[in-house]
């Protein structure tokens, strides 16, 4: 009986993380634009008007000793949710941009070992295409399912693609938003015994039509305006594509044990700058527990005192009437003789 595979497509795309300017290569095969007489091109950089058709060629190079057969297709690009890296859609997903407009001359190509094959393709920009930046890739997918390592039933299909950066003429509107800033504290049980840390999370949203290289600054202020944290963040995407949202987190070591303040995230890029803030309250667990216990105890005493004041007194027995005092007989005047 054959072992079923869980298909991960593509698991090893060389496009998933922003890379230096070079051909996409996974060690077994590479995909890159045809080089001009002047210089090599690591990526496709294209400018076009709405309704225009661009023709170009892509090279698929086989670095192994055996023939390899690839499925060629155009793909839309996006930013990964994990770290904002550059990634492309899989062959079964619906394409709406560069992936839908790019058509290789061949859907499949077999490349002998240690050789390369050049394949023409066309990029037809629709007449109603939105102006601004559009990103994608021409992808060479090895449709063979490779067995994964370990005892898990896992199948892998690998793909490599050459990036396509398309700029459609028209108004360019760079815009960036910072959304949903949150602060999560991790406090020690006893103040001063253990490290107090925090995690700051936020969303970067490219609301314009231009690819941005954002720079992010993080500031935290406590009571009375004291500066607790001032940092320029480095773990941000190098390319934030139009319309894309990326959820990012930043650790804060040595966060305050007891304080109240605000955290502000400021993101800036070409001709745009936006900020968003969130408040935080740092309280050690022991302080919270003591305050909670004291509150319960005080509440119980108040309730008990109120019940004591509201308790009715017992019934009063009526007193017995006093016995009547016997009246003395009046003496009559004595008769004179």
C-alpha positions as CSV (number, residue, x, y, z in Angstrom):
1,X,0.0,0.0,0.0
2,X,1.4,3.4,-1.0
3,X,1.8,6.0,1.8
4,X,-0.4,9.0,1.2
5,X,1.4,12.4,1.1
6,X,0.4,15.7,2.5
7,X,1.4,18.1,-0.3
8,X,3.2,21.3,0.5
9,X,3.4,23.4,-2.6
10,X,5.8,25.1,-2.8
11,X,7.7,24.5,0.4
12,X,11.2,25.5,-0.8
13,X,10.4,28.6,-3.0
14,X,13.5,30.7,-3.2
15,X,11.1,33.7,-3.5
16,X,9.9,33.5,0.1
17,X,12.5,35.7,1.6
18,X,13.9,38.9,0.2
19,X,17.3,38.1,-1.4
20,X,20.2,40.0,-2.9
21,X,20.0,40.9,-6.6
22,X,20.8,37.6,-8.2
23,X,19.0,34.8,-10.2
24,X,16.6,32.7,-8.2
25,X,18.4,29.4,-7.5
26,X,17.7,26.5,-5.2
27,X,20.9,24.5,-6.1
28,X,19.2,22.2,-8.6
29,X,17.8,24.7,-11.1
30,X,17.6,28.5,-11.5
31,X,15.2,30.9,-13.3
32,X,16.3,34.3,-14.5
33,X,15.7,36.9,-17.3
34,X,17.6,36.7,-20.5
35,X,20.7,38.9,-20.1
36,X,21.2,41.8,-22.3
37,X,24.5,42.6,-24.1
38,X,25.1,45.4,-21.5
39,X,24.5,43.6,-18.2
40,X,22.8,40.7,-16.5
41,X,19.3,41.2,-15.1
42,X,18.5,39.5,-11.8
43,X,14.8,40.4,-12.1
44,X,12.3,41.7,-14.7
45,X,11.7,45.4,-14.3
46,X,8.9,46.5,-16.6
47,X,7.1,49.8,-17.2
48,X,3.9,49.8,-19.3
49,X,0.8,51.7,-20.1
50,X,-2.7,50.2,-19.5
51,X,-3.5,48.0,-22.5
52,X,0.1,47.5,-23.5
53,X,1.7,44.1,-24.2
54,X,5.3,43.3,-23.2
55,X,7.3,40.5,-24.7
56,X,10.4,39.0,-22.9
57,X,12.2,35.7,-22.3
58,X,13.0,33.7,-19.2
59,X,15.9,31.2,-18.8
60,X,15.5,27.9,-16.9
61,X,18.9,26.3,-16.1
62,X,19.2,22.7,-15.0
63,X,22.2,22.3,-12.6
64,X,21.8,18.5,-12.2
65,X,23.1,15.7,-14.3
66,X,19.6,14.4,-15.3
67,X,16.8,15.9,-17.3
68,X,14.2,17.8,-15.4
69,X,10.6,18.7,-16.5
70,X,9.0,21.9,-15.2
71,X,5.6,23.5,-15.3
72,X,5.9,27.2,-16.2
73,X,3.3,29.7,-15.0
74,X,2.9,33.3,-14.0
75,X,2.2,34.1,-10.4
76,X,1.1,37.0,-8.2
77,X,3.4,38.1,-5.4
78,X,2.4,38.8,-1.8
79,X,4.0,39.4,1.6
80,X,4.1,36.4,4.0
81,X,2.2,36.7,7.2
82,X,5.2,35.3,9.2
83,X,7.8,38.0,8.5
84,X,6.6,40.0,5.5
85,X,9.0,38.2,3.1
86,X,8.4,38.2,-0.7
87,X,6.4,35.1,-1.8
88,X,4.3,34.0,-4.8
89,X,1.0,32.2,-5.2
90,X,0.9,28.5,-6.0
91,X,-0.2,27.1,-9.3
92,X,-3.7,26.3,-8.1
93,X,-4.5,29.7,-6.7
94,X,-6.5,32.4,-8.5
95,X,-4.3,35.1,-10.1
96,X,-5.5,38.7,-10.3
97,X,-2.5,40.7,-11.3
98,X,0.9,39.8,-12.9
99,X,0.1,36.1,-12.6
100,X,-3.0,36.4,-14.7
101,X,-1.4,38.7,-17.3
102,X,1.8,36.6,-17.8
103,X,1.6,33.7,-20.3
104,X,4.7,31.6,-21.1
105,X,5.0,30.3,-24.7
106,X,5.2,26.8,-23.2
107,X,3.3,25.4,-20.2
108,X,5.9,22.7,-19.7
109,X,9.5,22.4,-20.6
110,X,12.1,19.6,-20.3
111,X,15.7,20.8,-19.6
112,X,18.6,18.3,-20.2
113,X,21.2,18.0,-17.5
114,X,23.7,20.8,-17.2
115,X,22.0,22.9,-19.9
116,X,19.4,25.7,-20.0
117,X,16.3,26.5,-22.1
118,X,15.0,29.9,-23.0
119,X,11.3,30.4,-23.1
120,X,9.5,33.5,-24.4
121,X,6.5,34.9,-22.6
122,X,4.1,37.8,-23.0
123,X,2.8,40.2,-20.3
124,X,-0.5,41.8,-21.4
125,X,-1.5,44.7,-19.2
126,X,-5.3,45.1,-19.2
127,X,-6.7,48.4,-20.3
128,X,-8.4,48.9,-16.9
129,X,-5.3,47.9,-14.9
130,X,-4.8,50.1,-11.8
131,X,-1.8,52.5,-12.0
132,X,1.1,51.8,-9.7
133,X,3.3,48.8,-8.8
134,X,2.4,45.2,-9.4
135,X,4.6,42.3,-8.4
136,X,4.8,38.7,-9.5
137,X,7.0,36.0,-11.0
138,X,7.6,33.6,-13.8
139,X,7.8,30.3,-11.9
140,X,9.3,26.9,-12.9
141,X,7.7,24.2,-10.8
142,X,9.0,20.6,-10.6
143,X,5.7,18.6,-10.4
144,X,7.4,15.6,-8.9
145,X,6.4,14.9,-5.3
146,X,9.5,14.4,-3.2
147,X,9.3,12.3,-0.1
148,X,9.8,14.2,3.1
149,X,12.3,13.3,5.8
150,X,11.3,11.5,9.0
151,X,8.3,9.3,9.7
152,X,5.7,11.9,8.8
153,X,3.8,11.3,5.5
154,X,4.9,14.5,3.8
155,X,5.3,15.4,0.1
156,X,7.2,18.3,-1.3
157,X,7.0,20.0,-4.7
158,X,9.7,22.6,-5.3
159,X,9.6,25.7,-7.4
160,X,11.8,28.6,-8.3
161,X,10.7,31.8,-10.0
162,X,12.2,35.0,-11.5
163,X,10.6,38.1,-10.0
164,X,8.6,40.5,-12.1
165,X,8.2,44.1,-11.0
166,X,5.7,45.9,-13.2
167,X,4.9,49.6,-13.0
168,X,1.7,50.7,-14.7
169,X,1.7,54.3,-15.7
170,X,-0.6,56.7,-13.9
171,X,-0.8,58.5,-10.5
172,X,1.5,57.2,-7.9
173,X,0.1,57.3,-4.3
174,X,2.4,56.1,-1.5
175,X,0.5,55.6,1.7
176,X,1.2,53.6,4.8
177,X,-0.9,52.8,7.9
178,X,0.0,51.4,11.4
179,X,-2.9,49.4,12.8
180,X,-3.9,47.5,15.9
181,X,-1.0,48.2,18.2
182,X,-1.0,45.9,21.3
183,X,1.2,45.4,24.4
184,X,1.3,42.1,26.2
185,X,3.2,42.0,29.5
186,X,4.9,39.0,31.2
187,X,5.5,39.9,34.8
188,X,7.3,38.0,37.6
189,X,5.3,36.9,40.6
190,X,7.3,39.0,43.0
191,X,8.6,42.4,42.0
192,X,12.4,42.4,41.6
193,X,12.7,38.6,41.4
194,X,12.7,37.8,37.7
195,X,12.7,39.7,34.4
196,X,9.8,41.7,33.3
197,X,9.2,41.5,29.6
198,X,6.6,42.6,27.1
199,X,5.7,41.9,23.5
200,X,4.6,44.7,21.2
201,X,2.6,43.7,18.1
202,X,1.3,45.9,15.3
203,X,0.2,45.7,11.7
204,X,1.8,47.5,8.7
205,X,-0.7,48.2,5.9
206,X,0.4,49.5,2.5
207,X,-2.8,51.4,1.6
208,X,-1.3,53.1,-1.5
209,X,-0.3,51.8,-5.0
210,X,3.5,51.9,-4.6
211,X,5.9,49.3,-3.2
212,X,7.4,50.7,0.0
213,X,10.5,50.1,2.1
214,X,9.2,51.0,5.5
215,X,11.2,52.2,8.5
216,X,9.7,51.7,11.9
217,X,10.4,53.5,15.2
218,X,9.2,52.3,18.6
219,X,8.8,54.6,21.6
220,X,7.4,53.9,25.0
221,X,6.7,56.5,27.7
222,X,5.8,55.9,31.3
223,X,4.3,58.1,34.0
224,X,5.2,61.8,33.9
225,X,6.5,61.4,30.3
226,X,9.6,59.3,31.2
227,X,11.2,57.6,28.2
228,X,11.2,53.9,28.7
229,X,12.1,52.6,25.2
230,X,13.4,54.2,22.1
231,X,14.3,51.9,19.3
232,X,14.6,51.7,15.5
233,X,13.2,48.3,14.4
234,X,15.1,46.1,12.0
235,X,12.7,43.2,11.6
236,X,10.5,44.8,9.0
237,X,9.8,43.8,5.4
238,X,12.2,45.3,2.8
239,X,9.4,45.4,0.3
240,X,5.8,46.0,1.4
241,X,3.7,45.5,-1.7
242,X,0.6,47.6,-2.4
243,X,-2.5,46.4,-0.5
244,X,-0.6,44.1,1.7
245,X,-0.9,43.8,5.5
246,X,1.9,42.3,7.7
247,X,1.5,41.5,11.4
248,X,4.8,42.0,13.2
249,X,6.0,41.6,16.8
250,X,8.8,43.2,18.7
251,X,10.1,41.9,22.1
252,X,10.7,44.4,24.9
253,X,13.2,43.1,27.5
254,X,13.5,44.9,30.9
255,X,10.0,46.2,30.6
256,X,8.9,48.2,33.7
257,X,7.6,46.2,36.7
258,X,5.2,48.9,37.8
259,X,4.2,51.7,35.5
260,X,1.5,53.1,33.3
261,X,2.1,54.7,29.9
262,X,1.9,54.5,26.2
263,X,3.7,52.7,23.3
264,X,3.8,54.5,20.0
265,X,4.8,52.8,16.7
266,X,5.8,55.2,13.9
267,X,6.2,53.9,10.3
268,X,7.6,56.0,7.5
269,X,8.4,55.5,3.9
270,X,8.7,57.6,0.7
271,X,6.4,60.6,1.2
272,X,4.4,59.0,4.0
273,X,4.5,58.8,7.8
274,X,2.0,57.4,10.2
275,X,1.8,56.6,13.9
276,X,-0.4,54.6,16.2
277,X,-0.4,54.1,20.0
278,X,-1.6,51.8,22.7
279,X,-1.7,52.2,26.5
280,X,-0.3,49.7,29.0
281,X,-0.4,49.1,32.7
282,X,2.4,47.1,34.3
283,X,1.5,45.5,37.6
284,X,3.3,42.5,39.2
285,X,1.2,39.5,39.9
286,X,1.8,39.7,43.6
287,X,0.6,43.2,43.8
288,X,-2.5,42.2,41.8
289,X,-3.1,39.2,44.1
290,X,-2.7,41.3,47.3
291,X,-4.9,44.1,46.0
292,X,-7.5,41.5,44.9
293,X,-7.4,39.7,48.3
294,X,-7.5,43.0,50.2
295,X,-10.5,44.1,48.1
296,X,-12.4,40.9,48.9
297,X,-11.6,41.2,52.6
298,X,-12.7,44.9,52.7
299,X,-15.9,44.1,50.8
300,X,-16.7,41.2,53.3
301,X,-16.2,43.6,56.3
302,X,-18.4,46.2,54.7
303,X,-21.2,43.7,54.0
304,X,-20.9,42.3,57.5
305,X,-21.1,45.8,59.1
306,X,-24.1,46.7,57.0
307,X,-25.9,43.5,58.0
308,X,-25.1,44.3,61.6
309,X,-26.7,47.7,61.4
310,X,-29.7,46.5,59.6
311,X,-30.4,43.6,62.0
312,X,-33.8,44.2,63.8
313,X,-33.9,44.2,67.7
314,X,-35.9,41.5,69.6
315,X,-39.6,42.1,70.6
316,X,-40.2,44.0,73.9
317,X,-42.5,42.4,76.5
318,X,-45.1,44.7,77.9
319,X,-44.6,45.5,81.6
320,X,-47.2,44.4,84.2
321,X,-49.5,47.2,85.6
322,X,-48.6,48.3,89.2
323,X,-50.9,47.1,92.0
324,X,-53.3,49.9,93.1
325,X,-52.3,51.6,96.3
326,X,-55.1,51.2,99.0
327,X,-56.7,54.5,99.9
328,X,-56.7,55.6,103.6
329,X,-60.2,56.2,105.2
330,X,-60.7,59.8,106.0
331,X,-61.3,60.5,109.7
332,X,-64.5,62.3,110.6
333,X,-64.3,65.3,112.9
334,X,-64.8,64.4,116.5
335,X,-68.0,65.6,118.2
336,X,-67.6,68.1,120.8
337,X,-69.2,67.3,124.2
